[in-house]
Amino acid sequence: EVQLVESGGGLVQPGGSLRLSCAASGFTFGSSSVSWVRQAPGKGPEWVSMINIISGRTYYAASVKGRFTISRDNAENTLYLQMNSLKPEDTAVYHCVRGDRRYDPQSAVGYWGQGTQVTVSA
């Protein structure tokens, strides 16, 4: 069974940092892209970042560019999202999902699991 399991979320003050991890089982990332998508209370899914597993090419939403960094460890089948200079509006449940979700983050909903909660508050 294919599974992506997120971890690393928590409560942090504005301006703080967190590093999220996504561990894959049942498959390898291969040449596909993997995305981070988040959903805040009362809002629809929002695409955050994407990486091409083979080339390492990265992509970011305007709202997080310059603050977040996506990376991967192919040998360990693990994806990371380093989040710096966090803002209250970053509060959401964060999910990692296979594929390019830049233009249709709603498409990720059927594929994600529990996710990891990030709360930014003073």
C-alpha positions, -999 to 999 in steps of 0.1 A, spaced: 0 0 0 13 34 -9 16 58 20 30 93 27 34 101 63 40 137 74 57 148 107 74 178 123 45 202 128 38 220 160 32 253 177 56 282 169 57 319 175 57 343 145 91 346 130 100 311 141 110 280 121 99 244 116 111 216 94 84 192 81 92 157 69 74 133 46 83 96 46 72 75 17 65 37 18 51 13 -7 68 31 -36 98 52 -45 96 88 -57 113 80 -90 112 107 -117 79 122 -105 72 155 -88 60 157 -52 41 187 -38 33 202 -4 -3 213 -1 -18 230 30 -54 236 42 -63 262 68 -96 261 88 -125 272 66 -104 275 35 -98 253 5 -65 235 -3 -35 257 -12 -5 245 -32 27 255 -14 57 240 -30 69 213 -55 102 195 -63 112 173 -92 127 142 -75 154 135 -101 166 170 -111 159 188 -78 142 217 -95 120 235 -70 89 256 -73 71 279 -47 39 297 -42 43 335 -40 31 335 -4 60 314 8 88 321 -17 120 333 1 108 318 34 103 281 27 127 256 12 117 222 -3 143 194 -5 145 156 -8 166 126 2 160 101 -25 180 73 -8 157 76 22 125 83 2 120 114 23 108 149 15 114 180 36 99 215 39 121 240 59 98 268 70 114 301 82 100 335 92 66 319 99 35 340 99 1 334 115 -14 330 80 9 299 76 -13 281 101 -27 250 84 -26 212 81 3 204 58 2 174 34 27 159 10 13 143 -22 26 129 -54 23 150 -85 21 186 -98 -6 203 -78 1 239 -87 -31 246 -106 -55 222 -90 -47 217 -53 -82 203 -47 -70 172 -67 -47 163 -38 -75 158 -13 -83 122 -23 -46 112 -20 -35 127 13 -36 112 47 -36 128 82 -11 155 75 8 175 102 -6 206 120 14 238 119 2 266 143 18 300 142 7 321 172 21 344 198 
